[in-house]
Protein backbone atom coordinates (compact mmCIF):
# COMPACT_ATOMS: atom_id res chain seq x y z
CA UNK A 1 0.00 0.00 0.00
CA UNK A 2 1.59 3.24 -1.09
CA UNK A 3 1.55 6.84 0.07
CA UNK A 4 -1.60 7.74 -1.88
CA UNK A 5 -3.74 5.04 -0.30
CA UNK A 6 -2.46 5.98 3.14
CA UNK A 7 -3.44 9.63 2.52
CA UNK A 8 -6.87 8.53 1.35
CA UNK A 9 -7.27 6.54 4.55
CA UNK A 10 -6.55 9.66 6.60
CA UNK A 11 -9.43 11.43 4.85
CA UNK A 12 -11.99 8.66 5.40
CA UNK A 13 -14.61 9.16 8.10
CA UNK A 14 -14.06 6.80 11.04
CA UNK A 15 -16.83 5.66 13.35
CA UNK A 16 -16.70 3.89 16.68
CA UNK A 17 -14.45 0.81 17.04
CA UNK A 18 -15.69 -2.31 15.24
CA UNK A 19 -16.63 -5.49 17.08
CA UNK A 20 -13.41 -7.15 15.90
CA UNK A 21 -11.30 -4.22 17.09
CA UNK A 22 -12.93 -4.44 20.52
CA UNK A 23 -12.33 -8.20 20.62
CA UNK A 24 -8.67 -7.64 19.74
CA UNK A 25 -8.36 -4.99 22.47
CA UNK A 26 -9.70 -7.46 25.02
CA UNK A 27 -7.39 -10.21 23.74
CA UNK A 28 -4.37 -7.92 24.07
CA UNK A 29 -5.38 -6.75 27.55
CA UNK A 30 -5.72 -10.38 28.60
CA UNK A 31 -2.33 -11.15 27.08
CA UNK A 32 -0.78 -8.22 28.97
CA UNK A 33 -2.05 -9.47 32.33
CA UNK A 34 -1.19 -13.12 31.71
CA UNK A 35 2.46 -12.66 32.63
CA UNK A 36 3.47 -14.74 29.62
CA UNK A 37 4.69 -11.99 27.29
CA UNK A 38 8.22 -12.74 26.13
CA UNK A 39 9.32 -9.25 25.03
CA UNK A 40 11.41 -7.43 27.62
CA UNK A 41 13.24 -4.99 25.31
CA UNK A 42 12.51 -3.64 21.84
CA UNK A 43 15.98 -4.67 20.74
CA UNK A 44 15.01 -8.30 21.38
CA UNK A 45 12.18 -7.83 18.85
CA UNK A 46 14.57 -6.33 16.31
CA UNK A 47 16.76 -9.43 16.60
CA UNK A 48 13.78 -11.53 15.46
CA UNK A 49 13.05 -9.44 12.34
CA UNK A 50 14.80 -11.85 9.90
CA UNK A 51 12.91 -14.87 11.24
CA UNK A 52 9.58 -13.02 11.14
CA UNK A 53 10.25 -11.89 7.57
CA UNK A 54 11.01 -15.49 6.62
CA UNK A 55 7.67 -16.60 8.09
CA UNK A 56 5.80 -13.91 6.20
CA UNK A 57 7.38 -14.97 2.92
CA UNK A 58 5.73 -18.36 3.41
CA UNK A 59 2.42 -16.50 3.57
CA UNK A 60 3.17 -14.97 0.17
CA UNK A 61 3.08 -18.41 -1.46
CA UNK A 62 -0.47 -18.97 -0.20
CA UNK A 63 -1.50 -15.42 -1.11
CA UNK A 64 -0.34 -15.82 -4.70
CA UNK A 65 -2.11 -19.16 -4.98
CA UNK A 66 -5.49 -17.63 -4.15
CA UNK A 67 -4.97 -14.37 -5.98
CA UNK A 68 -6.48 -16.08 -9.02
CA UNK A 69 -6.38 -13.10 -11.36
CA UNK A 70 -2.92 -11.97 -10.16
CA UNK A 71 -4.12 -8.43 -9.45
CA UNK A 72 -2.37 -8.25 -6.08
CA UNK A 73 -5.59 -8.63 -4.11
CA UNK A 74 -7.74 -11.45 -2.74
CA UNK A 75 -11.50 -11.00 -2.95
CA UNK A 76 -14.07 -12.43 -0.57
CA UNK A 77 -14.70 -15.63 -2.53
CA UNK A 78 -10.96 -16.25 -2.90
CA UNK A 79 -10.55 -15.74 0.84
CA UNK A 80 -13.28 -18.27 1.55
CA UNK A 81 -11.47 -20.87 -0.58
CA UNK A 82 -8.18 -20.00 1.11
CA UNK A 83 -9.64 -20.57 4.56
CA UNK A 84 -10.83 -24.02 3.54
CA UNK A 85 -7.24 -25.01 2.76
CA UNK A 86 -5.92 -23.38 5.94
CA UNK A 87 -8.49 -25.30 8.00
CA UNK A 88 -10.03 -22.10 9.37
CA UNK A 89 -13.56 -22.97 10.48
CA UNK A 90 -15.54 -19.75 10.20
CA UNK A 91 -18.99 -18.99 8.87
CA UNK A 92 -19.38 -16.92 5.74
CA UNK A 93 -20.51 -13.96 7.86
CA UNK A 94 -17.43 -14.27 10.08
CA UNK A 95 -15.15 -14.40 7.02
CA UNK A 96 -16.90 -11.35 5.61
CA UNK A 97 -16.44 -9.50 8.91
CA UNK A 98 -12.71 -10.29 8.89
CA UNK A 99 -12.46 -9.28 5.24
CA UNK A 100 -14.07 -5.90 5.88
CA UNK A 101 -11.98 -5.31 9.01
CA UNK A 102 -8.68 -5.99 7.26
CA UNK A 103 -9.43 -4.22 3.97
CA UNK A 104 -7.74 -1.24 5.56
CA UNK A 105 -7.85 1.09 2.55
CA UNK A 106 -11.40 -0.03 1.67
CA UNK A 107 -10.50 -0.81 -1.94
CA UNK A 108 -12.61 -4.00 -2.07
CA UNK A 109 -9.69 -6.38 -1.88
CA UNK A 110 -7.11 -7.76 0.57
CA UNK A 111 -3.53 -7.02 -0.47
CA UNK A 112 -0.57 -9.03 0.79
CA UNK A 113 0.14 -7.00 3.92
CA UNK A 114 -3.55 -6.85 4.78
CA UNK A 115 -3.60 -10.65 4.38
CA UNK A 116 -0.89 -10.92 7.04
CA UNK A 117 -2.99 -8.73 9.34
CA UNK A 118 -6.03 -10.90 8.64
CA UNK A 119 -4.19 -14.12 9.52
CA UNK A 120 -2.96 -12.50 12.73
CA UNK A 121 -6.57 -11.77 13.68
CA UNK A 122 -7.43 -15.42 13.02
CA UNK A 123 -4.54 -16.60 15.18
CA UNK A 124 -5.03 -14.21 18.09
CA UNK A 125 -8.83 -14.31 18.28
CA UNK A 126 -9.49 -18.00 17.65
CA UNK A 127 -9.14 -20.88 20.09
CA UNK A 128 -5.47 -21.85 20.34
CA UNK A 129 -6.03 -24.97 22.42
CA UNK A 130 -5.68 -27.63 19.73
CA UNK A 131 -2.79 -27.06 17.27
CA UNK A 132 -3.56 -30.43 15.67
CA UNK A 133 -6.58 -28.85 13.97
CA UNK A 134 -4.51 -26.08 12.34
CA UNK A 135 -2.84 -25.96 8.96
CA UNK A 136 0.95 -26.20 8.73
CA UNK A 137 1.14 -22.53 7.70
CA UNK A 138 -0.81 -21.23 10.70
CA UNK A 139 1.24 -23.38 13.07
CA UNK A 140 4.42 -22.00 11.47
CA UNK A 141 3.14 -18.42 11.90
CA UNK A 142 2.32 -18.78 15.58
CA UNK A 143 5.74 -17.70 16.81
CA UNK A 144 5.83 -14.65 14.52
CA UNK A 145 2.34 -13.48 15.49
CA UNK A 146 2.96 -14.11 19.18
CA UNK A 147 6.17 -12.07 19.03
CA UNK A 148 4.38 -9.17 17.33
CA UNK A 149 1.48 -9.30 19.80
CA UNK A 150 3.98 -9.29 22.67
CA UNK A 151 5.79 -6.35 21.06
CA UNK A 152 2.50 -4.44 20.90
CA UNK A 153 1.84 -5.22 24.58
CA UNK A 154 5.38 -4.05 25.38
CA UNK A 155 4.63 -0.68 23.74
CA UNK A 156 1.21 -0.50 25.44
CA UNK A 157 2.45 0.66 28.83
CA UNK A 158 -0.96 1.20 30.43
CA UNK A 159 -2.29 -2.11 29.02
CA UNK A 160 -5.50 -0.65 27.57
CA UNK A 161 -5.17 -2.36 24.17
CA UNK A 162 -3.91 0.72 22.29
CA UNK A 163 -0.54 2.47 21.88
CA UNK A 164 -0.40 6.24 22.33
CA UNK A 165 2.23 8.67 21.08
CA UNK A 166 3.60 9.03 24.63
CA UNK A 167 3.97 5.24 24.92
CA UNK A 168 5.70 5.01 21.55
CA UNK A 169 8.18 7.74 22.50
CA UNK A 170 8.82 6.20 25.91
CA UNK A 171 9.47 2.72 24.51
CA UNK A 172 11.79 3.77 21.70
CA UNK A 173 13.66 6.15 24.00
CA UNK A 174 14.27 3.22 26.33
CA UNK A 175 15.67 1.26 23.38
CA UNK A 176 18.04 4.06 22.33
CA UNK A 177 18.60 6.31 25.35
CA UNK A 178 21.90 7.76 24.11
CA UNK A 179 20.54 8.92 20.77
CA UNK A 180 19.41 12.53 20.74
CA UNK A 181 17.17 11.84 17.76
CA UNK A 182 15.37 8.88 19.37
CA UNK A 183 12.39 11.03 20.33
CA UNK A 184 12.04 12.41 16.82
CA UNK A 185 12.22 8.91 15.35
CA UNK A 186 9.55 7.72 17.79
CA UNK A 187 7.20 10.53 16.76
CA UNK A 188 7.70 9.65 13.08
CA UNK A 189 7.04 5.98 13.81
CA UNK A 190 3.86 6.90 15.64
CA UNK A 191 2.65 9.10 12.80
CA UNK A 192 3.44 6.31 10.37
CA UNK A 193 1.19 3.92 12.32
CA UNK A 194 -1.61 6.26 13.38
CA UNK A 195 -3.32 6.19 10.00
CA UNK A 196 -6.58 7.84 10.99
CA UNK A 197 -4.96 10.42 13.28
CA UNK A 198 -6.99 9.17 16.24
CA UNK A 199 -4.09 9.69 18.64
CA UNK A 200 -3.73 5.99 19.35
CA UNK A 201 -2.60 2.94 17.42
CA UNK A 202 -4.70 -0.18 17.02
CA UNK A 203 -3.13 -3.61 16.67
CA UNK A 204 -3.92 -3.84 12.95
CA UNK A 205 -2.29 -0.45 12.31
CA UNK A 206 0.74 -1.58 14.32
CA UNK A 207 1.07 -4.88 12.47
CA UNK A 208 0.57 -3.37 9.02
CA UNK A 209 3.48 -0.98 9.51
CA UNK A 210 5.48 -3.64 11.39
CA UNK A 211 5.60 -5.59 8.12
CA UNK A 212 7.58 -2.66 6.68
CA UNK A 213 9.96 -2.74 9.64
CA UNK A 214 10.87 -6.37 9.04
CA UNK A 215 11.34 -5.78 5.30
CA UNK A 216 8.17 -7.18 3.73
CA UNK A 217 7.54 -5.88 0.21
CA UNK A 218 4.06 -5.32 -1.24
CA UNK A 219 4.71 -7.51 -4.26
CA UNK A 220 7.48 -9.38 -5.99
Secondary structure as a PSIPRED ss2 file (coil, helix, strand):
# PSIPRED VFORMAT (PSIPRED V4.0)

   1 X C   1.000  0.000  0.000
   2 X C   1.000  0.000  0.000
   3 X H   0.000  1.000  0.000
   4 X H   0.000  1.000  0.000
   5 X H   0.000  1.000  0.000
   6 X H   0.000  1.000  0.000
   7 X H   0.000  1.000  0.000
   8 X H   0.000  1.000  0.000
   9 X H   0.000  1.000  0.000
  10 X H   0.000  1.000  0.000
  11 X H   0.000  1.000  0.000
  12 X C   1.000  0.000  0.000
  13 X C   1.000  0.000  0.000
  14 X C   1.000  0.000  0.000
  15 X C   1.000  0.000  0.000
  16 X C   1.000  0.000  0.000
  17 X C   1.000  0.000  0.000
  18 X C   1.000  0.000  0.000
  19 X H   0.000  1.000  0.000
  20 X H   0.000  1.000  0.000
  21 X H   0.000  1.000  0.000
  22 X H   0.000  1.000  0.000
  23 X H   0.000  1.000  0.000
  24 X H   0.000  1.000  0.000
  25 X H   0.000  1.000  0.000
  26 X H   0.000  1.000  0.000
  27 X H   0.000  1.000  0.000
  28 X H   0.000  1.000  0.000
  29 X H   0.000  1.000  0.000
  30 X H   0.000  1.000  0.000
  31 X H   0.000  1.000  0.000
  32 X H   0.000  1.000  0.000
  33 X H   0.000  1.000  0.000
  34 X C   1.000  0.000  0.000
  35 X C   1.000  0.000  0.000
  36 X C   1.000  0.000  0.000
  37 X C   1.000  0.000  0.000
  38 X C   1.000  0.000  0.000
  39 X C   1.000  0.000  0.000
  40 X C   1.000  0.000  0.000
  41 X C   1.000  0.000  0.000
  42 X H   0.000  1.000  0.000
  43 X H   0.000  1.000  0.000
  44 X H   0.000  1.000  0.000
  45 X H   0.000  1.000  0.000
  46 X H   0.000  1.000  0.000
  47 X C   1.000  0.000  0.000
  48 X C   1.000  0.000  0.000
  49 X H   0.000  1.000  0.000
  50 X H   0.000  1.000  0.000
  51 X H   0.000  1.000  0.000
  52 X H   0.000  1.000  0.000
  53 X H   0.000  1.000  0.000
  54 X H   0.000  1.000  0.000
  55 X H   0.000  1.000  0.000
  56 X H   0.000  1.000  0.000
  57 X H   0.000  1.000  0.000
  58 X H   0.000  1.000  0.000
  59 X H   0.000  1.000  0.000
  60 X H   0.000  1.000  0.000
  61 X H   0.000  1.000  0.000
  62 X H   0.000  1.000  0.000
  63 X H   0.000  1.000  0.000
  64 X H   0.000  1.000  0.000
  65 X H   0.000  1.000  0.000
  66 X H   0.000  1.000  0.000
  67 X C   1.000  0.000  0.000
  68 X C   1.000  0.000  0.000
  69 X C   1.000  0.000  0.000
  70 X C   1.000  0.000  0.000
  71 X C   1.000  0.000  0.000
  72 X C   1.000  0.000  0.000
  73 X C   1.000  0.000  0.000
  74 X E   0.000  0.000  1.000
  75 X C   1.000  0.000  0.000
  76 X H   0.000  1.000  0.000
  77 X H   0.000  1.000  0.000
  78 X H   0.000  1.000  0.000
  79 X H   0.000  1.000  0.000
  80 X H   0.000  1.000  0.000
  81 X H   0.000  1.000  0.000
  82 X H   0.000  1.000  0.000
  83 X H   0.000  1.000  0.000
  84 X H   0.000  1.000  0.000
  85 X H   0.000  1.000  0.000
  86 X C   1.000  0.000  0.000
  87 X C   1.000  0.000  0.000
  88 X C   1.000  0.000  0.000
  89 X C   1.000  0.000  0.000
  90 X C   1.000  0.000  0.000
  91 X C   1.000  0.000  0.000
  92 X H   0.000  1.000  0.000
  93 X H   0.000  1.000  0.000
  94 X H   0.000  1.000  0.000
  95 X H   0.000  1.000  0.000
  96 X H   0.000  1.000  0.000
  97 X H   0.000  1.000  0.000
  98 X H   0.000  1.000  0.000
  99 X H   0.000  1.000  0.000
 100 X H   0.000  1.000  0.000
 101 X H   0.000  1.000  0.000
 102 X H   0.000  1.000  0.000
 103 X C   1.000  0.000  0.000
 104 X C   1.000  0.000  0.000
 105 X C   1.000  0.000  0.000
 106 X C   1.000  0.000  0.000
 107 X C   1.000  0.000  0.000
 108 X C   1.000  0.000  0.000
 109 X C   1.000  0.000  0.000
 110 X E   0.000  0.000  1.000
 111 X C   1.000  0.000  0.000
 112 X H   0.000  1.000  0.000
 113 X H   0.000  1.000  0.000
 114 X H   0.000  1.000  0.000
 115 X H   0.000  1.000  0.000
 116 X H   0.000  1.000  0.000
 117 X H   0.000  1.000  0.000
 118 X H   0.000  1.000  0.000
 119 X H   0.000  1.000  0.000
 120 X H   0.000  1.000  0.000
 121 X H   0.000  1.000  0.000
 122 X H   0.000  1.000  0.000
 123 X H   0.000  1.000  0.000
 124 X H   0.000  1.000  0.000
 125 X H   0.000  1.000  0.000
 126 X C   1.000  0.000  0.000
 127 X C   1.000  0.000  0.000
 128 X C   1.000  0.000  0.000
 129 X C   1.000  0.000  0.000
 130 X C   1.000  0.000  0.000
 131 X H   0.000  1.000  0.000
 132 X H   0.000  1.000  0.000
 133 X H   0.000  1.000  0.000
 134 X C   1.000  0.000  0.000
 135 X C   1.000  0.000  0.000
 136 X H   0.000  1.000  0.000
 137 X H   0.000  1.000  0.000
 138 X H   0.000  1.000  0.000
 139 X H   0.000  1.000  0.000
 140 X H   0.000  1.000  0.000
 141 X H   0.000  1.000  0.000
 142 X H   0.000  1.000  0.000
 143 X H   0.000  1.000  0.000
 144 X H   0.000  1.000  0.000
 145 X H   0.000  1.000  0.000
 146 X H   0.000  1.000  0.000
 147 X H   0.000  1.000  0.000
 148 X H   0.000  1.000  0.000
 149 X H   0.000  1.000  0.000
 150 X H   0.000  1.000  0.000
 151 X H   0.000  1.000  0.000
 152 X H   0.000  1.000  0.000
 153 X H   0.000  1.000  0.000
 154 X H   0.000  1.000  0.000
 155 X H   0.000  1.000  0.000
 156 X C   1.000  0.000  0.000
 157 X C   1.000  0.000  0.000
 158 X C   1.000  0.000  0.000
 159 X C   1.000  0.000  0.000
 160 X C   1.000  0.000  0.000
 161 X C   1.000  0.000  0.000
 162 X C   1.000  0.000  0.000
 163 X E   0.000  0.000  1.000
 164 X E   0.000  0.000  1.000
 165 X H   0.000  1.000  0.000
 166 X H   0.000  1.000  0.000
 167 X H   0.000  1.000  0.000
 168 X H   0.000  1.000  0.000
 169 X H   0.000  1.000  0.000
 170 X H   0.000  1.000  0.000
 171 X H   0.000  1.000  0.000
 172 X H   0.000  1.000  0.000
 173 X H   0.000  1.000  0.000
 174 X H   0.000  1.000  0.000
 175 X H   0.000  1.000  0.000
 176 X C   1.000  0.000  0.000
 177 X C   1.000  0.000  0.000
 178 X C   1.000  0.000  0.000
 179 X C   1.000  0.000  0.000
 180 X C   1.000  0.000  0.000
 181 X C   1.000  0.000  0.000
 182 X H   0.000  1.000  0.000
 183 X H   0.000  1.000  0.000
 184 X H   0.000  1.000  0.000
 185 X H   0.000  1.000  0.000
 186 X H   0.000  1.000  0.000
 187 X H   0.000  1.000  0.000
 188 X H   0.000  1.000  0.000
 189 X H   0.000  1.000  0.000
 190 X H   0.000  1.000  0.000
 191 X H   0.000  1.000  0.000
 192 X H   0.000  1.000  0.000
 193 X H   0.000  1.000  0.000
 194 X C   1.000  0.000  0.000
 195 X C   1.000  0.000  0.000
 196 X C   1.000  0.000  0.000
 197 X C   1.000  0.000  0.000
 198 X C   1.000  0.000  0.000
 199 X C   1.000  0.000  0.000
 200 X E   0.000  0.000  1.000
 201 X E   0.000  0.000  1.000
 202 X C   1.000  0.000  0.000
 203 X H   0.000  1.000  0.000
 204 X H   0.000  1.000  0.000
 205 X H   0.000  1.000  0.000
 206 X H   0.000  1.000  0.000
 207 X H   0.000  1.000  0.000
 208 X H   0.000  1.000  0.000
 209 X H   0.000  1.000  0.000
 210 X H   0.000  1.000  0.000
 211 X H   0.000  1.000  0.000
 212 X H   0.000  1.000  0.000
 213 X H   0.000  1.000  0.000
 214 X C   1.000  0.000  0.000
 215 X C   1.000  0.000  0.000
 216 X C   1.000  0.000  0.000
 217 X C   1.000  0.000  0.000
 218 X C   1.000  0.000  0.000
 219 X C   1.000  0.000  0.000
 220 X C   1.000  0.000  0.000
